[in-house]
Amino acid sequence: MKTKRWLIIRRGKAERVSLLFEKRSFWMITIFSVLLMVTFLLTAGAGEVYVNPIEVGKVIFGLDANAFSKLVVESFRLPRMIVAVLVGMLLAISGSILQGIVRNPLASPDLLGITGGASVAVVMFLGMFSDPKTNALIVSIHWLPLIAICGALIAALILYSLAWKNGLSPVRLVLMGIGVWALTKALTTLFMVKSVIYRASQANVWITGSVYGANWDHVSILVPIALLLILCTFFSVRQLNVQAFGEEIAVGLGGQVSKQRLWLLTLSTLTAGVAVAYGGGISFVGLMAPHIARRLVGSNYGALLPISALIGGFLVLLADTIGRTLFLPLEVPAGVFISILGAPYFIYLLIRERG
Amino acid sequence: MIALETSQLKLAYGERVIIDGLDVEIPKGKITVLIGCNGCGKSTLLRSMARLLKPKTGTILLEGQMISKMSTKEIAKQLAILPQGPVAPEGLTVLQLVKQGRFPYQSMLRQWSTEDEELVNKALEATGLDELRDQDVDSLSGGQRQRAWIAMTLAQNPDILLLDEPTTYLDLTHQVDILDLLFTLNRQENRTILMVLHDLNLACRYADHLIAVKSGEIYAQGSPEDIMKPSLVQDVFQMDCEIISDPIFGTPLLIPHGKGRNIVRKEG
């Protein structure tokens, strides 16, 4: 093997550990990580109060910084930005997994109705638990993430049980997914119409997708969950690679198809659910990020997953920054900008598929 | 010696029974070809032997062991299947495709042993794809692509290779090319080959053992020289034909009746 292209690691007795890496993927991952970090530093300074990157760096690394910029960056911007990056990463991972199983670049958690399930649950929650006279919620808003995850899980469960017929068939999954998506859309509208106007507009912002109001509490819960899910996904790379070949080849190679699909779909649902819980119904990230990544590094999940996660994080971070700076003092939900980018991209994909 | 054996096999898609109570043996170290018209059950039989379709009743033995009792990874080390018209994920290189053949031998931490590397290299060389290893599978010609898939099954290092119509969609040159490759694998490395073929003349040329399937049952089996008779073609394919000896190989050669230009008898 040409070692210029590959890095081979072989260690231990009888080669107990042996791994193969493509050097190019390594470089791509490094480049994208640096890109994300630079964007992070730059965008942390942007906003109503401008803070220069050096000052931002000081705040992040706990060095002696101006007290006011420390307050702005540390209390208001950092948690929100961390949440944005993680939400983007989780959505991208969720989409990557789905596209592999369904073997269709048009599959993503929002188009299959999984994100929609979370939206329904949230709108229901906001409608049912607010006082009609004062418009205030009668229970803690902290239940919202959990409610969203439950909604996503229920939608996924409905989807998988409808699509299940002697195992999970990808074609049925997509068709039923579109059905579930339409259903969640209808239910969301229904509950919005039924609920109080103020709550409805709040729900609307949430459905479009926004990380507005994220604080360190959110970060401290989201970070460990996200890390765990990301870790689980990276341990499933081999399974994902085999599943991407379709059922027959996967079985022929010795893969346990039904078991693996169920596990991977659960993983995809959970990542989407958690992302929606903290970022709302941001569409198209789960579609675009994996697709761009595939263009850059090919279909091998070892490289595809990290690159698509980095792109996903980058997209949401950028969209949120634009959303909170472009129309100051107004805030525009991040989901709006993603959709402006994502909808044409989706149409482009559709046209390319037909060609 | 028997490589694969079924007994009282019943296969169905949902309620539709395709094969009922079939006993068949696939000889070890030989090239066996299944022939029969569309929908007769030959592909279904092949798929069931590769555990892609679970039998309703009956058993399938792989080297004397029941495949329903074996782990799917164990089977993958002994038997490889190339289904009809496989599609690789977008942007996959030849090497990445062939590498997947090592899946049943690998684990989380053991992904590229010296053995893996050797067998992948061997598979690439045997299929003449060594130079193309870093190319995208999508960019290959039909014949090369089929070779790449065969290379993947070879990387599995199986004793038995099952192939469902491996020459479909290929022009004649590449059909012969693929069958020559399989013939070499059988003769030099003693791998058992079982495949479905549509071209009866090529089937007669390459098969040691021919199995003619009709309506889910075995109509006849044996060497092509013994069983390929006009009556078989009539019964299995509802076609009139003459059978002569291939002028180069001496194997049976079919000449279908029917219409067409005739320049032996003077026209008019």
Boltz contact constraints between the chains, C-beta under 6 A:
constraints:
  - contact:
      token1: [A, 15]
      token2: [B, 113]
      max_distance: 6.0
  - contact:
      token1: [A, 17]
      token2: [B, 109]
      max_distance: 6.0
  - contact:
      token1: [A, 18]
      token2: [B, 110]
      max_distance: 6.0
  - contact:
      token1: [A, 18]
      token2: [B, 112]
      max_distance: 6.0
  - contact:
      token1: [A, 18]
      token2: [B, 113]
      max_distance: 6.0
  - contact:
      token1: [A, 19]
      token2: [B, 111]
      max_distance: 6.0
  - contact:
      token1: [A, 19]
      token2: [B, 112]
      max_distance: 6.0
  - contact:
      token1: [A, 20]
      token2: [B, 112]
      max_distance: 6.0
  - contact:
      token1: [A, 242]
      token2: [B, 103]
      max_distance: 6.0
  - contact:
      token1: [A, 244]
      token2: [B, 89]
      max_distance: 6.0
  - contact:
      token1: [A, 248]
      token2: [B, 52]
      max_distance: 6.0
  - contact:
      token1: [A, 248]
      token2: [B, 83]
      max_distance: 6.0
  - contact:
      token1: [A, 249]
      token2: [B, 86]
      max_distance: 6.0
  - contact:
      token1: [A, 251]
      token2: [B, 52]
      max_distance: 6.0
  - contact:
      token1: [A, 252]
      token2: [B, 81]
      max_distance: 6.0
  - contact:
      token1: [A, 253]
      token2: [B, 76]
      max_distance: 6.0
  - contact:
      token1: [A, 253]
      token2: [B, 103]
      max_distance: 6.0
  - contact:
      token1: [A, 254]
      token2: [B, 72]
      max_distance: 6.0
  - contact:
      token1: [A, 254]
      token2: [B, 73]
      max_distance: 6.0
  - contact:
      token1: [A, 254]
      token2: [B, 76]
      max_distance: 6.0
  - contact:
      token1: [A, 254]
      token2: [B, 103]
      max_distance: 6.0
  - contact:
      token1: [A, 254]
      token2: [B, 104]
      max_distance: 6.0
  - contact:
      token1: [A, 294]
      token2: [B, 91]
      max_distance: 6.0
  - contact:
      token1: [A, 298]
      token2: [B, 91]
      max_distance: 6.0
  - contact:
      token1: [A, 299]
      token2: [B, 89]
      max_distance: 6.0
  - contact:
      token1: [A, 299]
      token2: [B, 90]
      max_distance: 6.0
  - contact:
      token1: [A, 299]
      token2: [B, 91]
      max_distance: 6.0
  - contact:
      token1: [A, 299]
      token2: [B, 92]
      max_distance: 6.0
  - contact:
      token1: [A, 300]
      token2: [B, 96]
      max_distance: 6.0
